[in-house]
Amino acid sequence: MTSVDAAIAYAREHQTQALEDLKALVRIPSISTLSEHQADMRRAAEWIAARLKTLEFERIDIIPTPKHPVLLAEWMKAGPKAPTLLVYGHYDVQPVDPIGLWTSDPFEPTQRGENLYARGASDMKGQLVGLLRAIEALRRTGGLPVNMKFLLEGEEEIGSPNLEAFMRAHQDRLACDLCLNVDSGILAADSPSIGYGLRGLIYFELRLLGPATDLHSGTFGGAIPNPATVLCELIGGMRDKKGRVTLPGFYDHVRKLSKNEREELARVPTPDAWWLKQTGSPALGGEAGYTANERASVRPTLDVNGLLGGFTGEGPKTVLPAKAMAKISMRLVPDQTPEDVRRGMLAYLKANVPAGITYELLEHSACNPAIVERESAAVRAASRALKAVWGKDPLFTRQGGSVPVVALLQDLLDVKVLMLGFGLADDNLHAPNEKQHLPTFYRGTEAFIHFLTGYRP
């Protein structure tokens, strides 16, 4: 029996413990955006630190930041000639709202069929536990053939506001040959894939102010500008009838898709019918001239994430609100930058906000898009690992989400990044009834074993 076979046999024999580990971690409500869960954030970091200690990792430190701590750890016993992998992940999760749409308690993991339901089960505690179980399987059988470091943050779900400063301050501890980003996924339970691109993000809160106080709409309506009406007009003008964003300069630096890349993206088994089924939407929308898959992964977007203004309670109230607010996010693609888009948004507001209305534009988070090199030893090793477990070659995809650390690692540390994880598109990320597909969870552990034993720079 080879070392790989022995490790996989160990992992299969200990699947029950792997499931219990996952349940234990998702029971910790590590919601980074809510201040009342600050102690839970620390508790989640300590749970992972204790797990790494049992695997004989060293220099395990939970280091404070202005908000939530970062966990650093390392295992450097494979020797100076072995490659060093820096594992990136996060231990924070999204809020559970709306709680009424959950079928079971979001922090009491519940198994129904092949799925385990809990907040964070897929994003991304399942990915993290799967990797830890792979490391344990190798350590308990033939040995871990690579050196490993961990960089686990608690602010990914709020835009990683303190990560760049932290990385600059601890750059010496992050030196590596490759960053393994396990905050990733595959196309479907039977469709392995490797993501090679991530969109960037800039997230605004737009506040409009009008009269000094709410007013009677019968007495004052039509005489002064209504902040809620103006907000709707402004948002409506941010995209044209073809779904294109109208902010000045928005498309100036968007990298064009090659014919070959569009042909390869067309091979991804997510036709329009797939998007309708996954979302429950009665129709598709977005930028004309592109498929739903292209719109959601390789084209820039502008979306309203929240609106507030005036009376929203039960029944009528004829009020002219004094203020209105919208939260607006834009996903960016190479070679857009948050700075360019910010300038475009400010120019748009300056040109279109009418007299009688003042505005404030707050920026909550921003990160650059990222493209990962596909022709690399890491990608080849990951491809072999996925094929060994799934029995088929993986497809290459670009992902619509944003993971700020990827561009940071590329720019700050000048290191290659591999995105290798096993979340599924129907795992209800950030939504009620988030789940982890357990057969995929176990296969993911085995794929990590194959990768860790097969990767050489």
matplotlib code that plots the C-alpha trace (Angstrom):
import matplotlib.pyplot as plt

x = [0.0, 1.4, 1.4, -1.4, -3.5, -2.8, -3.8, -7.1, -7.9, -7.3, -9.6, -12.4, -12.1, -12.4, -15.3, -17.5, -14.9, -14.6, -18.3, -18.2, -15.3, -17.4, -20.4, -18.4, -17.0, -20.2, -21.9, -19.8, -21.7, -18.7, -20.7, -18.0, -20.4, -22.3, -20.5, -22.4, -20.5, -17.0, -16.4, -17.6, -15.1, -12.3, -13.8, -13.8, -10.1, -9.2, -11.0, -9.0, -5.8, -6.4, -6.9, -3.7, -1.9, -3.0, -1.5, 1.8, 1.8, 4.1, 4.1, 0.4, -0.6, -4.0, -3.1, -5.4, -6.4, -8.6, -11.6, -11.2, -8.0, -5.9, -4.6, -1.1, 0.5, 3.2, 4.5, 8.0, 9.2, 9.2, 12.7, 14.3, 14.0, 10.3, 7.9, 6.1, 2.4, 0.6, -3.1, -5.5, -9.0, -11.5, -13.4, -16.1, -19.6, -22.5, -25.6, -28.5, -31.2, -34.0, -34.1, -37.7, -36.7, -34.4, -35.8, -33.6, -31.4, -28.6, -26.1, -27.3, -26.0, -28.7, -28.3, -31.0, -30.2, -26.7, -26.5, -25.5, -27.4, -25.8, -24.4, -20.8, -21.1, -19.9, -18.6, -16.1, -15.8, -16.4, -13.5, -11.3, -12.2, -11.7, -8.2, -7.4, -8.6, -6.4, -3.4, -4.2, -4.6, -1.1, 0.5, -0.9, 0.1, 3.2, 4.0, 3.3, 5.6, 5.3, 5.8, 2.6, 1.6, -1.9, -3.3, -6.9, -8.7, -12.0, -13.1, -13.5, -17.3, -17.0, -14.4, -11.2, -10.6, -7.6, -6.0, -3.6, -2.1, -1.8, 0.0, 2.4, 3.2, 3.8, 5.2, 8.2, 5.9, 3.9, 6.9, 6.0, 6.2, 2.5, -0.7, -3.4, -6.7, -9.4, -12.2, -13.4, -15.7, -16.5, -19.3, -21.4, -21.0, -20.2, -18.3, -14.8, -13.4, -10.6, -11.3, -8.7, -10.3, -12.1, -14.0, -13.1, -15.5, -16.4, -19.3, -21.0, -23.6, -25.3, -27.2, -29.4, -30.7, -33.5, -35.8, -34.9, -37.6, -40.2, -43.1, -46.8, -46.7, -50.1, -48.9, -45.4, -45.3, -44.5, -42.9, -39.6, -37.5, -38.2, -35.0, -36.6, -37.8, -34.4, -32.7, -34.8, -34.1, -30.4, -30.3, -32.4, -30.0, -26.9, -27.8, -29.2, -31.9, -29.3, -28.0, -24.8, -23.5, -23.6, -21.0, -18.4, -15.4, -16.8, -15.8, -12.6, -10.3, -12.4, -10.2, -11.8, -12.6, -10.8, -12.6, -10.9, -11.9, -15.5, -15.5, -14.0, -16.6, -19.3, -18.2, -19.1, -22.4, -24.4, -26.8, -29.6, -31.9, -29.4, -29.5, -33.3, -33.4, -30.8, -32.3, -36.1, -36.2, -38.8, -36.5, -32.8, -31.5, -28.3, -26.0, -27.1, -24.8, -23.5, -24.6, -25.8, -22.6, -20.5, -22.5, -22.1, -18.4, -16.4, -18.4, -18.6, -21.9, -23.8, -26.3, -28.5, -28.1, -30.5, -32.9, -34.4, -36.5, -39.7, -42.5, -42.2, -44.6, -48.1, -50.7, -50.4, -48.7, -48.5, -45.0, -42.3, -39.1, -36.2, -33.6, -33.1, -30.4, -29.2, -26.4, -24.8, -22.1, -20.1, -18.2, -15.1, -13.1, -9.5, -8.3, -10.8, -9.7, -11.8, -10.2, -11.4, -14.9, -15.0, -14.2, -16.9, -19.5, -18.6, -18.7, -22.1, -23.5, -22.1, -23.7, -27.1, -28.0, -30.5, -30.5, -32.2, -30.6, -27.3, -25.5, -22.9, -21.1, -19.6, -17.3, -17.5, -15.1, -13.0, -10.7, -9.1, -10.0, -7.5, -6.4, -4.5, -1.8, -3.3, -0.1, 1.7, 2.9, 0.2, -2.7, -1.3, -1.1, -4.6, -5.9, -4.3, -5.8, -9.3, -9.1, -7.9, -10.9, -13.7, -12.4, -12.6, -10.5, -11.7, -13.1, -11.6, -13.9, -13.9, -15.8, -18.1, -17.3, -14.5, -11.7, -9.6, -6.6, -5.9, -4.9, -3.2, -1.0, -0.2, 0.7, 2.2, 4.1, 4.5, 3.4, 1.3, -2.1, -4.2, -7.9, -8.9, -12.1, -15.3, -18.3, -21.2, -23.3, -26.5, -25.0, -27.0, -24.0, -25.0, -28.6, -31.0, -30.4, -26.8, -25.5, -22.5, -22.9, -21.3, -20.1, -18.4, -16.9, -15.3, -14.1, -12.6, -10.5, -9.2, -8.4, -6.5, -4.5, -3.7, -2.7, -0.4, 1.4, 1.6, 2.6, 6.1, 7.1]
y = [0.0, 3.4, 6.4, 7.9, 4.7, 4.5, 8.1, 7.7, 4.4, 6.3, 9.2, 6.7, 4.9, 8.2, 9.8, 9.8, 11.8, 14.2, 14.8, 15.4, 17.9, 19.8, 19.8, 21.1, 24.0, 25.1, 25.2, 28.2, 31.3, 33.2, 36.0, 38.7, 41.6, 41.4, 42.9, 40.6, 37.6, 38.9, 36.3, 33.6, 34.8, 34.2, 30.8, 29.7, 30.7, 28.9, 25.7, 25.6, 26.4, 23.5, 21.2, 22.4, 21.7, 18.1, 17.9, 19.1, 22.5, 25.1, 28.9, 28.8, 32.4, 34.1, 37.7, 40.6, 43.2, 46.3, 44.0, 40.2, 38.1, 36.3, 32.8, 32.0, 28.5, 26.5, 22.9, 23.0, 19.5, 18.3, 19.8, 22.7, 21.0, 20.4, 23.1, 25.4, 25.9, 28.8, 27.9, 30.8, 30.5, 32.3, 31.2, 33.8, 33.3, 35.4, 36.4, 34.0, 36.4, 35.8, 33.3, 32.3, 30.7, 28.2, 24.7, 23.9, 25.9, 27.4, 26.7, 23.2, 21.2, 18.9, 16.1, 15.5, 13.0, 13.5, 17.1, 18.7, 22.0, 24.8, 28.3, 28.0, 24.3, 25.1, 28.6, 27.7, 25.6, 22.5, 23.2, 23.9, 20.8, 18.7, 20.0, 19.4, 15.8, 15.3, 16.6, 14.3, 11.3, 11.9, 12.6, 9.4, 7.1, 8.0, 11.6, 15.0, 15.6, 19.5, 22.2, 24.1, 27.5, 28.7, 32.2, 32.2, 35.4, 36.4, 39.2, 37.7, 38.0, 41.8, 42.5, 41.8, 45.4, 44.6, 41.9, 44.0, 45.8, 42.5, 40.8, 43.7, 43.6, 39.8, 39.4, 37.3, 34.6, 34.3, 33.4, 30.4, 28.7, 28.6, 29.8, 27.2, 29.1, 26.6, 29.2, 27.8, 25.3, 23.1, 23.1, 20.2, 17.0, 15.1, 17.9, 18.7, 22.1, 24.6, 28.3, 30.5, 33.9, 35.9, 39.2, 42.2, 44.2, 47.7, 48.2, 51.6, 53.0, 56.0, 58.3, 61.1, 63.9, 66.4, 68.3, 68.7, 66.2, 63.9, 65.9, 65.4, 64.4, 66.0, 69.4, 69.4, 66.7, 68.2, 71.4, 69.9, 67.0, 63.7, 61.8, 58.4, 59.3, 60.8, 57.6, 55.5, 57.7, 57.7, 53.9, 53.4, 55.6, 53.5, 50.9, 51.2, 49.1, 46.7, 46.0, 48.0, 50.1, 53.8, 55.2, 57.2, 55.1, 51.9, 49.8, 51.6, 49.0, 45.8, 43.1, 41.6, 37.9, 36.0, 33.7, 30.6, 31.7, 32.1, 28.7, 27.1, 28.8, 27.5, 24.0, 24.6, 22.7, 25.7, 26.6, 29.2, 26.5, 25.7, 29.3, 29.4, 26.1, 27.2, 30.5, 29.9, 33.1, 33.1, 34.8, 35.7, 39.3, 41.2, 42.6, 41.9, 39.9, 37.5, 34.2, 33.9, 32.1, 34.9, 37.6, 35.9, 35.2, 37.3, 40.5, 43.4, 44.1, 46.7, 45.5, 47.0, 45.1, 47.1, 50.0, 52.1, 55.2, 56.5, 54.5, 50.7, 49.5, 47.9, 50.0, 53.5, 56.6, 59.6, 60.8, 62.6, 61.1, 63.3, 60.8, 57.6, 55.1, 52.3, 49.8, 49.1, 46.6, 46.3, 43.2, 44.0, 42.1, 42.4, 45.2, 47.3, 48.8, 50.0, 53.4, 53.8, 52.7, 55.0, 58.0, 57.0, 56.8, 60.2, 61.7, 60.2, 61.5, 65.0, 65.2, 63.7, 64.6, 67.5, 70.7, 70.4, 67.0, 66.4, 63.1, 61.1, 58.1, 55.6, 52.8, 49.7, 47.4, 47.0, 44.5, 43.9, 41.1, 38.3, 35.9, 32.7, 31.2, 28.1, 26.6, 25.9, 22.9, 23.6, 23.6, 20.4, 18.7, 19.8, 18.5, 15.1, 15.1, 15.9, 13.3, 10.6, 11.2, 12.0, 9.9, 12.8, 15.8, 19.1, 22.0, 25.5, 28.2, 31.8, 32.6, 35.5, 36.0, 38.0, 36.8, 39.8, 37.8, 36.4, 39.7, 40.7, 37.7, 38.1, 41.8, 41.9, 38.6, 37.9, 34.4, 32.0, 31.1, 27.9, 27.9, 24.4, 23.8, 21.8, 24.1, 23.6, 26.2, 24.9, 25.0, 28.2, 30.3, 33.4, 32.3, 30.3, 26.5, 26.6, 23.1, 20.8, 17.9, 15.2, 12.8, 15.9, 16.8, 13.3, 13.4, 16.8, 15.4, 12.7, 15.2, 17.3, 14.1, 13.5, 17.2, 17.4, 14.3, 15.2, 18.8, 19.8, 23.3]
z = [0.0, -1.0, 1.4, -0.5, -0.3, 3.4, 4.0, 2.0, 3.9, 7.2, 6.0, 5.1, 8.4, 10.3, 8.3, 11.5, 13.3, 10.4, 10.5, 14.3, 13.8, 11.2, 13.5, 16.4, 14.4, 12.8, 16.2, 17.0, 15.7, 14.4, 12.7, 12.0, 11.2, 14.5, 17.5, 19.9, 18.5, 19.2, 21.9, 19.4, 16.9, 19.4, 20.3, 16.6, 16.2, 19.4, 18.2, 15.0, 17.0, 19.3, 16.3, 14.7, 18.0, 17.9, 14.5, 16.0, 14.3, 15.9, 16.3, 16.7, 17.4, 17.5, 16.8, 17.4, 14.8, 15.2, 14.8, 14.7, 15.3, 12.6, 13.3, 12.1, 12.5, 10.8, 10.3, 8.8, 9.5, 5.9, 5.5, 3.6, 0.3, 0.5, -0.8, 1.7, 1.3, 2.9, 3.5, 3.4, 4.8, 7.1, 10.1, 10.1, 8.7, 7.4, 9.5, 9.4, 8.5, 7.6, 10.4, 9.6, 6.4, 8.0, 8.3, 11.3, 13.8, 11.7, 14.5, 15.4, 12.5, 11.1, 8.7, 6.1, 3.5, 2.1, 3.4, 6.6, 7.2, 9.2, 8.7, 7.6, 6.7, 3.2, 3.4, 4.6, 7.6, 5.6, 3.3, 6.3, 8.2, 5.1, 4.7, 8.4, 8.1, 5.0, 7.0, 9.9, 7.5, 6.1, 9.5, 11.0, 8.1, 6.0, 6.8, 5.4, 2.4, 2.4, 4.8, 5.7, 7.1, 8.0, 7.6, 8.8, 9.2, 10.8, 8.5, 5.1, 5.2, 5.9, 3.2, 5.0, 6.1, 8.3, 6.3, 4.1, 7.1, 8.9, 6.0, 5.7, 9.4, 9.3, 5.9, 7.1, 8.5, 5.3, 3.0, 0.9, -2.5, -3.1, -1.4, -1.2, -1.0, 0.1, 0.0, -3.3, -4.9, -7.8, -10.4, -9.1, -7.0, -10.2, -12.0, -10.6, -11.5, -10.8, -10.5, -12.1, -11.8, -9.2, -9.6, -7.5, -5.4, -4.3, -1.9, -1.3, 0.9, -0.7, 1.7, 0.4, 2.6, 1.7, 4.1, 7.8, 8.8, 7.4, 5.9, 5.0, 1.3, 0.7, 2.0, 0.6, -2.1, -5.5, -4.0, -2.8, -4.0, -2.4, -1.4, -1.9, -5.4, -6.3, -5.0, -7.3, -10.2, -9.5, -9.2, -12.3, -14.3, -13.3, -15.9, -19.4, -21.0, -22.3, -18.8, -19.2, -16.3, -17.2, -14.7, -16.5, -17.5, -16.1, -19.0, -20.0, -18.6, -18.8, -20.3, -23.4, -23.5, -26.1, -28.5, -26.9, -23.4, -24.4, -26.1, -22.9, -20.7, -22.9, -22.0, -18.4, -17.8, -16.6, -19.4, -18.9, -17.6, -14.8, -13.6, -13.6, -11.6, -9.1, -8.4, -8.8, -10.8, -13.6, -16.0, -16.6, -16.8, -17.1, -19.8, -23.4, -25.6, -22.9, -21.5, -17.9, -17.1, -18.6, -16.8, -13.5, -13.7, -16.2, -16.7, -14.3, -12.5, -10.5, -8.0, -5.3, -2.0, 0.1, 0.1, 2.9, 2.9, 4.3, 5.9, 5.5, 8.1, 7.7, 6.0, 4.6, 5.8, 3.5, 4.3, 2.3, 3.8, 4.9, 3.9, 1.9, 1.6, -0.7, -0.5, -3.9, -4.8, -8.0, -9.1, -11.0, -13.6, -14.9, -15.4, -13.5, -10.1, -7.2, -7.6, -11.2, -10.3, -7.3, -9.5, -11.9, -9.2, -7.7, -11.2, -11.8, -8.5, -9.1, -12.5, -11.5, -7.9, -8.1, -6.2, -2.8, -2.1, -0.5, -0.6, 1.3, -0.3, 2.2, 1.1, 3.1, 1.3, -1.9, -3.4, -6.8, -9.2, -9.7, -12.4, -11.4, -13.7, -15.2, -16.6, -13.3, -11.3, -8.7, -11.2, -12.8, -9.4, -8.5, -11.9, -11.2, -7.7, -8.8, -11.6, -9.2, -7.0, -9.5, -12.4, -14.9, -15.8, -14.1, -16.1, -15.7, -14.5, -13.4, -10.3, -9.8, -6.1, -4.5, -2.2, -1.4, -0.2, -3.7, -5.3, -2.0, -2.0, -5.7, -5.3, -1.8, -1.6, -5.3, -4.8, -7.0, -5.7, -6.2, -5.5, -4.5, -2.5, -2.8, -2.1, -4.5, -6.3, -4.6, -1.1, -0.3, 0.6, 2.5, 2.4, 4.7, 4.8, 3.9, 3.6, 3.0, 0.7, 2.7, -0.2, -1.7, 1.7, 2.0, -1.6, -1.0, 1.8, -0.5, -3.2, -0.7, 0.2, -3.5, -3.9, -0.9, -1.9, -5.6, -5.6, -6.4, -7.6]

ax = plt.figure().add_subplot(projection="3d")
ax.plot(x, y, z, "-o")
ax.set_aspect("equal")
plt.show()
